[in-house]
Amino acid sequence: MKTDLINLWLKAGIIRPRQRDLEKIKSMINSAETNAKVLKSIKLNEDTATIIFREFYESIRQLGDAKWWLSGYEPTNHEISIEALKHLDITEKVKLNFLDRFKKIRHDINYRGFRASIPQAMEIIEFWDNCASDILKILRKEMS
């Protein structure tokens, strides 16, 4: 990530310098993976689509948090957590462009009473299925 952006976000208080805490990072990664595994066991329908969407988003956000902690920073909001993932070099890099839309849908769910549709939930599940393993690989490599 570009140094000028990091400096800007530090000045704005969007990220804070922190020591790398490998146990905390491992915990975030494990939590994201476990949550995703549990979510996949829930039958997707109109009643569960919102919960599934929101919790997959949360798992993705946790991976962004882990990326910041690995870089020596603590994010102060989920937007910046998601931003950390957009700069990763993964096989399906173009799918990282979906993150902003996912962020908006999650915002509408949490603050406007919006209900996620089955296709929206399927899309975030597909994102996890196609991108999470590459993201996890990068994070684990940075931990060693």
C-alpha positions in Angstrom: 0.0 0.0 0.0 1.2 3.5 -0.8 3.1 5.3 2.0 1.3 8.6 1.2 -2.1 7.0 1.8 -1.0 5.4 5.0 0.4 8.8 6.3 -2.9 10.4 5.3 -5.0 7.8 7.2 -2.7 8.0 10.2 -3.2 11.8 10.3 -6.9 11.4 10.0 -7.0 8.8 12.8 -8.4 6.1 10.5 -5.6 3.8 11.4 -3.3 3.7 14.4 0.2 2.4 14.8 0.3 -0.9 16.7 2.8 -3.7 17.3 2.2 -6.8 15.3 0.3 -9.2 17.6 0.5 -12.6 15.9 -1.9 -14.2 18.4 -4.5 -11.6 17.7 -4.0 -11.9 14.0 -4.3 -15.7 14.2 -7.5 -15.4 16.2 -9.0 -13.0 13.6 -8.1 -15.3 10.7 -9.4 -18.4 12.6 -12.6 -16.6 13.5 -13.2 -15.5 9.9 -12.7 -19.1 8.6 -14.9 -20.7 11.3 -17.7 -18.2 10.7 -17.6 -18.8 7.0 -17.6 -22.6 7.5 -20.7 -22.3 9.8 -22.4 -19.9 7.4 -22.0 -22.5 4.6 -24.0 -25.0 6.7 -27.0 -22.6 6.9 -29.6 -23.2 4.1 -29.8 -20.1 2.0 -33.4 -18.7 1.6 -35.2 -15.4 1.8 -35.1 -15.5 5.6 -31.4 -16.3 5.9 -30.0 -14.3 3.0 -29.5 -11.1 5.1 -27.8 -12.9 8.0 -25.6 -14.9 5.6 -24.6 -11.8 3.7 -23.8 -9.7 6.8 -21.8 -12.4 8.4 -19.8 -13.2 5.3 -19.0 -9.5 5.1 -17.9 -9.6 8.7 -15.5 -12.5 7.9 -14.1 -10.6 4.9 -13.7 -7.5 7.2 -11.8 -9.6 9.7 -9.3 -10.6 7.0 -8.8 -6.9 6.3 -8.2 -6.2 10.0 -5.7 -9.0 10.0 -3.9 -7.4 7.1 -3.6 -4.1 8.8 -2.4 -5.7 12.1 0.3 -7.5 10.0 1.4 -4.2 8.6 1.6 -2.7 12.1 -1.6 -0.7 12.2 -5.0 -1.0 13.8 -8.0 0.0 11.6 -10.7 2.2 13.3 -13.5 1.4 10.9 -14.7 -1.4 8.6 -14.2 0.8 5.5 -10.5 1.0 6.0 -10.4 -2.8 6.8 -11.9 -3.5 3.4 -9.5 -1.0 1.8 -6.6 -3.2 2.9 -7.8 -6.1 0.9 -8.3 -4.1 -2.4 -4.5 -3.9 -2.8 -3.8 -7.6 -2.5 -2.4 -9.5 -5.5 -4.8 -12.4 -5.7 -5.8 -14.7 -8.7 -9.3 -13.2 -9.0 -8.1 -9.6 -8.4 -10.9 -8.1 -10.4 -13.4 -9.5 -7.8 -11.8 -7.2 -5.2 -13.8 -4.4 -7.0 -17.0 -6.0 -5.5 -15.9 -5.0 -2.0 -17.2 -1.5 -2.3 -20.7 -2.7 -3.3 -20.7 -5.3 -0.5 -19.8 -2.5 1.9 -22.8 -0.5 0.7 -25.2 -3.4 0.9 -23.9 -4.2 4.4 -24.5 -0.5 5.4 -28.0 -0.6 4.0 -28.7 -3.8 6.0 -27.4 -2.5 9.3 -28.6 1.1 9.1 -31.6 1.2 6.7 -33.4 -2.0 7.4 -32.5 -3.4 4.0 -32.9 -7.2 3.4 -30.3 -8.9 1.3 -31.6 -10.9 -1.6 -30.7 -14.5 -2.3 -28.6 -13.5 -5.3 -26.7 -10.9 -3.2 -26.0 -13.6 -0.6 -24.9 -16.0 -3.3 -22.6 -13.3 -4.7 -20.7 -12.8 -1.4 -20.5 -16.5 -0.9 -19.0 -16.9 -4.4 -16.6 -14.1 -3.5 -15.5 -16.0 -0.4 -15.2 -19.2 -2.3 -13.1 -17.6 -5.1 -11.0 -15.2 -3.1 -10.6 -16.2 0.5 -8.1 -18.9 0.0 -5.7 -16.5 -1.9 -6.2 -13.8 0.8 -5.6 -16.3 3.6 -2.5 -17.6 1.8 -1.1 -14.1 1.6 -1.9 -13.3 5.3 -0.3 -16.6 6.5 2.8 -16.0 4.4 3.1 -12.5 6.0 2.8 -14.1 9.4 5.9 -16.3 8.9 
